[in-house]
Amino acid sequence: MVKIPINIQSGELNTENPMVVGIDLGTTHSLVAYVKNGEVKVVRDDNSRNALVPSIVFIDENGDTFVGNYAKEKLISAPERTIYSAKRLMGKSYHDINTDSHPLAYQIIDSDKEAMVKVWIDERAYTPVELSASILKELKLKVEKQLGAVISKVVITVPAYFNDAQRQATKDAGKLAGLDVLRIVNEPTAAALAYGIGLDPEKSERVVVYDLGGGTFDVSILDIVDGVFDVLSTNGDTYLGGDDIDRLIVNYWLEQHPELRRESNGSFQELRIIAESAKKSLSQSTEFHTEYQGITLNLSLSHFNAIIKPLVDTTIDCCKNALKDAKLDKSEIDRIIFVGGSTRIPYIQERLSEYFEKSVDTSMNPDEVVAMGAAIQADILAGNNKDFLLLDVTPLSLGIETVGGLMDAVISRNSKVPCKVGRNYTTSVDGQKNLRISVFQGERDMVADNRKLGEFTLTNIPPMPAGIPKIEIVFQLDVDGILKVSATELRSGVKQEIKIKSTYGISEEEMALMLKDSIENAEVDMKARALNEAINEGKYVVQSSLKFIKQNESFLSIEQIEKLGNLTDSIEKAISQQSKDAIQKAINELNDYSAPIAQEALDMNIQNAILGTHVGK
């Protein structure tokens, strides 16, 4: 165990570098902040003093990557090479994105509907993790330039509704950018910290965080008691934001001037940029006028409010739903805070104040509050706040070996102790009676690169087909650093356990080296994991295919048996070649061919069962 300075209610992590920065990795904009001498500082450009970095990545013909304002300019001239809203793709499959009703200007591919979606440019696939890593690298360079020092440790914020896959994808992006992600923090929690909420342990509050970003809207209700942040509920629309307000303005102008009907994606982008200026202008004035292609574009504040009313109504409905989910009445809310540049619009502030029947807090810059809160959390984790107590945390992840030599972390590093975490697993072979559980410590994706702590075998598992047994593996870590791992087959109650001294024999220097090693090898690890997962899937499909042929030999034609056998051989060949793409291609070919045959076999078995029952009577 290691001792580090940290908030006893919410803190965790060890850091050797006193400077830990906070990053708001946003859908449309990202920014970075840090705390110096007790003051939160947001990193800005040297000239414009602008803190916002557009979350846009442009990839040129040479494969070179550009991030930020230069990339934003390419939305007009090269939209097919310019990736925006990569955050929407994080932790999602192609099917998730493909079912959405919002088209993208760039191409995404469906080579594997169960895996992470990819962006396709010049015959190369880019994952959302890679794209987000590019944005994080840009932010890293930006803060390092201002501080004149290398930054490696960060806190990154995510929406409260992000699932485990999306949070893990964000961590992976940080690692790929050469960053040690100390913690993933919910955006509403970070915003509340920036407003000073939760820093007084004697004050309890219920807070509404109204977050209208560029591409998303979400409202969260927080319950803060004794410095502990509890997200009671969250609601929103992942495709509603400031960009939609811009589109509403553009549509209004197109209705007013039919001759402006867009001829290309580029001209529409130009109109959107003008609409964004109108939106900002009308937050401070009552009229907007400009010239475009010889046409005068006008928009009054009253027309603007009427245009956005349906959108604001939707956000109010989300607030109502969030209150309902939290089982609260609006009268029980103590404070309303804003996140996102569009919350500067007076009409939105008026509607929120009117609905909740109390004034809203507009004291902070809504574009920067999340990054500022992340910086405050980072400063706490760095141990620079002397008002926080010491707490034990686990310095490295603890997990087990899964099929293919993969490391599955059960207890993530920097988890507060004592802690207890359980996960369910199953068998990979028919009739498997014994299951060896190997326990490892480390941050690499392959167990061969981590430190083995021990192993034990769960015996006497009742023989069942692969995938049927339910095996719960529980990791329990106490304050003395003693790890107890138990495995229970839930159907039969068979149980086995082992006790391990989790950090025995590892010095702080060795821990630091292991963490550094995991960051430097992040890309290699992710490719190795992807290959191993493909191999595991391929082996499972081969096993299932051979089993299907054997069980349905009397039903299948000689041609079908031969074709299935050849396709199965293709998977085995691809596995031997260690090619992830070839494996996935072979699996897809087998699935496409076998799907109608499997359905016919199922129909035949059902028919035979019905006939058998009838004869038996």
PyMOL commands that set and color helices and strands:
alter all, ss='L'
color gray80, all
select helices_A, chain A and resi 69-77+79-81+86-89+94-98+128-147+164-176+187-194+242-256+258-260+265-281+301-326+330-332+341-344+346-356+369-381+447-449+508-520+522-551+558-576+580-616
alter helices_A, ss='H'
color red, helices_A
select strands_A, chain A and resi 2-5+21-25+29-36+39-42+53-54+56-59+65-67+82-84+107-109+118-121+124-126+153-158+180-186+205-212+217-225+228-237+287-292+295-300+335-339+390-393+398-402+406-411+419-425+435-441+451-458+471-477+482-489+495-501
alter strands_A, ss='S'
color yellow, strands_A
deselect
rebuild
show_as cartoon
